[in-house]
Amino acid sequence: MNRIPMTVEGEKSLRNEVAHLKSVERPKISQAIAEARELGDLKENAEYHAAREQQGFVEARIKDIEAKLSNAQVIDITAINKTSKVIFGVTVRLVNLNDDQEVTYRIVGDDEADIKDNKISVNSPIARALIGKEEGDIVIVNTPSGKVEYEIDEVQHI
């Protein structure tokens, strides 16, 4: 199976989520199922069916997270020698050459990506265009609205 790259923070977040699902959500759902069973006929018991459906979602999420963690390749960017090269985990400041706007992105794993927090997936078009490039390089990114040219202004290992 392929290794799944993730940052130290991403791994911690997934471990916290699976711990919460196991210690809080599972018992809560088990209690809801037990209470629904006490209500009688299970065929027409909406509370029972809803709790069982929720149980299925939680168990599937736990299984999914555990599979990702077992195949995780955790990369601590602060432990890697600093270079001006764009690699997984770095924070990159870009200048849009069309309008001189600056934007900063951190390149993270798929599960950590959050554009509102300026974290982009390593598999996103912009990250794929940036990986392997260095400070000062010009990259062209194909976007839905057309091609955008960026200059890599700074690469940070934070």
QUINORZI-V589368 format. One record per residue. N is the residue number from 1. RES is the residue in one letter. PHI is phi in whole degrees, 0 to 359 (NA if undefined). OMEGA is omega in radians with two decimals (999 if undefined). D_FIRST is the distance of its C-alpha to the first C-alpha in whole Angstrom. Layout:
# QUINORZI-V589368
((N,RES,PHI,OMEGA,D_FIRST) (N,RES,PHI,OMEGA,D_FIRST))
This chain:
# QUINORZI-V589368
((1,M,NA,-3.14,0) (2,N,290,3.06,4) (3,R,286,-3.13,7) (4,I,253,-3.13,9) (5,P,287,3.04,13) (6,M,206,3.12,15) (7,T,279,3.10,19) (8,V,300,-3.14,21) (9,E,294,3.12,23) (10,G,296,3.11,20) (11,E,297,-3.14,18) (12,K,299,3.13,22) (13,S,298,3.12,22) (14,L,294,3.11,19) (15,R,297,3.10,20) (16,N,295,-3.14,24) (17,E,295,-3.12,23) (18,V,292,3.08,21) (19,A,296,3.11,24) (20,H,296,3.13,27) (21,L,299,-3.10,25) (22,K,285,-3.03,25) (23,S,268,-3.09,29) (24,V,246,-3.02,30) (25,E,290,3.14,29) (26,R,303,3.13,28) (27,P,299,3.14,32) (28,K,296,3.14,34) (29,I,290,3.09,32) (30,S,300,3.11,33) (31,Q,295,3.12,37) (32,A,296,3.11,37) (33,I,295,3.13,36) (34,A,298,3.13,38) (35,E,293,-3.14,41) (36,A,292,3.11,40) (37,R,297,-3.13,41) (38,E,292,-3.11,44) (39,L,283,3.06,45) (40,G,116,-3.01,46) (41,D,312,-3.06,45) (42,L,283,-3.11,41) (43,K,296,-3.08,41) (44,E,248,-3.08,43) (45,N,261,-3.08,42) (46,A,296,3.14,40) (47,E,297,3.14,39) (48,Y,296,-3.11,37) (49,H,295,3.11,35) (50,A,294,3.13,34) (51,A,294,3.12,33) (52,R,295,3.11,31) (53,E,295,3.10,29) (54,Q,298,3.11,29) (55,Q,299,3.10,27) (56,G,299,3.11,25) (57,F,297,-3.11,24) (58,V,295,-3.14,24) (59,E,296,3.10,22) (60,A,294,3.13,19) (61,R,294,3.10,19) (62,I,300,-3.14,19) (63,K,298,3.14,16) (64,D,297,-3.13,14) (65,I,296,-3.13,15) (66,E,297,3.09,14) (67,A,294,3.12,10) (68,K,296,-3.14,10) (69,L,294,-3.14,12) (70,S,290,3.12,10) (71,N,253,-3.06,7) (72,A,287,2.96,10) (73,Q,246,-3.06,12) (74,V,280,-3.09,15) (75,I,244,3.09,18) (76,D,264,-3.05,21) (77,I,296,-3.13,23) (78,T,288,3.14,27) (79,A,268,-3.12,26) (80,I,264,3.11,25) (81,N,305,-3.10,28) (82,K,287,3.03,30) (83,T,223,3.09,30) (84,S,264,-3.09,31) (85,K,270,3.12,28) (86,V,277,3.09,25) (87,I,225,3.14,22) (88,F,303,3.05,20) (89,G,94,-3.12,22) (90,V,283,3.01,25) (91,T,254,-3.03,28) (92,V,241,3.03,30) (93,R,259,-3.10,33) (94,L,243,3.02,34) (95,V,243,3.07,37) (96,N,286,-3.07,37) (97,L,287,3.12,40) (98,N,283,-3.07,41) (99,D,226,3.12,43) (100,D,61,3.08,42) (101,Q,283,3.06,40) (102,E,262,3.07,38) (103,V,216,-3.14,35) (104,T,238,3.11,32) (105,Y,231,2.96,28) (106,R,251,-3.11,26) (107,I,268,-3.03,22) (108,V,229,3.09,20) (109,G,287,-3.09,16) (110,D,303,-3.08,16) (111,D,286,-3.10,17) (112,E,266,-3.04,20) (113,A,302,3.12,22) (114,D,204,-3.05,25) (115,I,299,3.11,28) (116,K,295,3.13,31) (117,D,258,-3.13,30) (118,N,59,3.04,29) (119,K,251,-3.12,25) (120,I,246,3.13,23) (121,S,293,3.08,20) (122,V,299,3.14,18) (123,N,267,3.14,17) (124,S,286,-3.13,21) (125,P,303,-3.11,23) (126,I,291,3.13,26) (127,A,294,3.12,23) (128,R,299,3.12,21) (129,A,289,-3.07,25) (130,L,275,-3.05,26) (131,I,305,3.11,23) (132,G,92,3.14,24) (133,K,275,-3.11,28) (134,E,234,3.09,30) (135,E,306,3.14,33) (136,G,93,3.13,36) (137,D,289,3.04,34) (138,I,257,3.09,34) (139,V,237,3.09,31) (140,I,248,-3.11,32) (141,V,247,3.06,30) (142,N,279,3.11,30) (143,T,243,3.11,31) (144,P,302,-3.13,32) (145,S,266,3.11,35) (146,G,122,-3.12,35) (147,K,278,3.12,34) (148,V,237,3.11,35) (149,E,260,3.09,35) (150,Y,237,2.94,34) (151,E,253,3.10,35) (152,I,282,-3.06,33) (153,D,275,-3.08,36) (154,E,205,3.06,34) (155,V,242,-3.10,31) (156,Q,241,3.06,31) (157,H,259,-3.12,28) (158,I,239,999,29))
